[in-house]
């Protein structure tokens, strides 16, 4: 099939191969953008859950070096990617 010719279905023009390729590339780009954003959100949600877990453990500890270290670790985890905090 010549790529420059229209694709026909029962005598009706649907689209050209170039139009199809452009649309396919746009769709792929949108899917990748959504996948990347979703992955970033999932990582942040997990990071936040880990930080909350550290804080809960710190709350069970007596005040002191261990408690302070756990709280500091929790804050380090939650602030790892500040841009994602919303």
Contact map, one row per residue, 1 for C-alpha under 8 A:
11101000000000000000000000000000000000000000000000000000000000000000000000000000000000
11111000000000000000000000000000000000000000000000000000000000000000000000000000000000
11111100000000011100000000000000000000000000000000000000000000000000000000000000000000
01111100000000011100000000000000000000000000000000000000000000000000000000000000000000
11111110000000011000000000000000000000000000000000000000000000000000000000000000000000
00111111000011111000000000000000000000000000000000000000000000000000000000000000000000
00001111100011111000000000000000000000000000000000000000000000000000000000000000000000
00000111111111000000000000000000000000000000000000000000000000000000000000000000000000
00000011111111000000000000000000000000000000000000000000000000000000000000000000000000
00000001111100000000000000000000000000000000000000000000000000000000000000000000000000
00000001111110000000000000000000000000000000000000000000000000000000000000000000000000
00000001111111000000000000000000000000000000000000000000000000000000000000000000000000
00000111101111100000000000000000000000000000000000000000000000000000000000000000000000
00000111100111110000000000000000000000000000000000000000000000000000000000000000000000
00000110000011111011000000000000000000000000000000000000000000000000000000000000000000
00111110000001111111000000000000000000000000000000000000000000000000000000000000000000
00111110000000111111100000000000000000000000000000000000000000000000000000000000000000
00110000000000011111110000000000000000000000000000000000000000000000000000000000000000
00000000000000111111111000000000000000000000000000000000000000000000000000000000000000
00000000000000111111111100000000000000000000000000000000000000000000000000000000000000
00000000000000001111111110000000000000000000000000000000000000000000000000000000000000
00000000000000000111111111000000000000000000000000000000000000000000000000000000000000
00000000000000000011111111100000000000000000000000000000000000000000000000000000000000
00000000000000000001111111110000000000000000000000000000000000000000000000000000000000
00000000000000000000111111111000000000000000000000000000000000000000000000000000000000
00000000000000000000011111111100000000000000000000000000000000000000000000000000000000
00000000000000000000001111111110000000000000000000000000000000000000000000000000000000
00000000000000000000000111111111000000000000000000000000000000000000000000000000000000
00000000000000000000000011111111100000000000000000000000000000000000000000000000000000
00000000000000000000000001111111110000000000000000000000000000000000000000000000000000
00000000000000000000000000111111111000000000000000000000000000000000000000000000000000
00000000000000000000000000011111111100000000000000000000000000000000000000000000000000
00000000000000000000000000001111111110000000000000000000000000000000000000000000000000
00000000000000000000000000000111111111000000000000000000000000000000000000000000000000
00000000000000000000000000000011111111100000000000000000000000000000000000000000000000
00000000000000000000000000000001111111110000000000000000000000000000000000000000000000
00000000000000000000000000000000111111111000000000000000000000000000000000000000000000
00000000000000000000000000000000011111111100000000000000000000000000000000000000000000
00000000000000000000000000000000001111111110000000000000000000000000000000000000000000
00000000000000000000000000000000000111111111000000000000000000000000000000000000000000
00000000000000000000000000000000000011111111100000000000000000000000000000000000000100
00000000000000000000000000000000000001111111110000000000000000000000000000000000000000
00000000000000000000000000000000000000111111111000000000000000000000000000000000000000
00000000000000000000000000000000000000011111111100000000000000000000000000000000100100
00000000000000000000000000000000000000001111111110000000000000000000000000000000000000
00000000000000000000000000000000000000000111111111000000000000000000000000000000000000
00000000000000000000000000000000000000000011111111100000000000000000000000001100000000
00000000000000000000000000000000000000000001111111110000000000000000000000001100000000
00000000000000000000000000000000000000000000111111111000000000000000000000000000000000
00000000000000000000000000000000000000000000011111111100000000000000000001001000000000
00000000000000000000000000000000000000000000001111111110000000000000000011101100000000
00000000000000000000000000000000000000000000000111111111000000000000000001000000000000
00000000000000000000000000000000000000000000000011111111100000000000000000000000000000
00000000000000000000000000000000000000000000000001111111110000000000011011000000000000
00000000000000000000000000000000000000000000000000111111111000000000011001000000000000
00000000000000000000000000000000000000000000000000011111111100000000000000000000000000
00000000000000000000000000000000000000000000000000001111111110000000010000000000000000
00000000000000000000000000000000000000000000000000000111111111000111011000000000000000
00000000000000000000000000000000000000000000000000000011111111000010000000000000000000
00000000000000000000000000000000000000000000000000000001111111000000000000000000000000
00000000000000000000000000000000000000000000000000000000111111100110000000000000000000
00000000000000000000000000000000000000000000000000000000011111110010000000000000000000
00000000000000000000000000000000000000000000000000000000000011111111000000000000000000
00000000000000000000000000000000000000000000000000000000000001111111000000000000000000
00000000000000000000000000000000000000000000000000000000000000111111100000000000000000
00000000000000000000000000000000000000000000000000000000010010111111110000000000000000
00000000000000000000000000000000000000000000000000000000011011111111111000000000000000
00000000000000000000000000000000000000000000000000000000010000111111111100000000000000
00000000000000000000000000000000000000000000000000000000000000001111111110000000000000
00000000000000000000000000000000000000000000000000000110110000000111111111000000000000
00000000000000000000000000000000000000000000000000000110010000000011111111100000000000
00000000000000000000000000000000000000000000000000000000000000000001111111110000000000
00000000000000000000000000000000000000000000000000100100000000000000111111111000000000
00000000000000000000000000000000000000000000000001110110000000000000011111111100000000
00000000000000000000000000000000000000000000000000100000000000000000001111111110000000
00000000000000000000000000000000000000000000000000000000000000000000000111111111000000
00000000000000000000000000000000000000000000001101100000000000000000000011111111000000
00000000000000000000000000000000000000000000001100100000000000000000000001111111110000
00000000000000000000000000000000000000000000000000000000000000000000000000111111110010
00000000000000000000000000000000000000000000000000000000000000000000000000011111110000
00000000000000000000000000000000000000000001000000000000000000000000000000000111111110
00000000000000000000000000000000000000000000000000000000000000000000000000000111111110
00000000000000000000000000000000000000000000000000000000000000000000000000000000111111
00000000000000000000000000000000000000001001000000000000000000000000000000000000111111
00000000000000000000000000000000000000000000000000000000000000000000000000000010111111
00000000000000000000000000000000000000000000000000000000000000000000000000000000001111
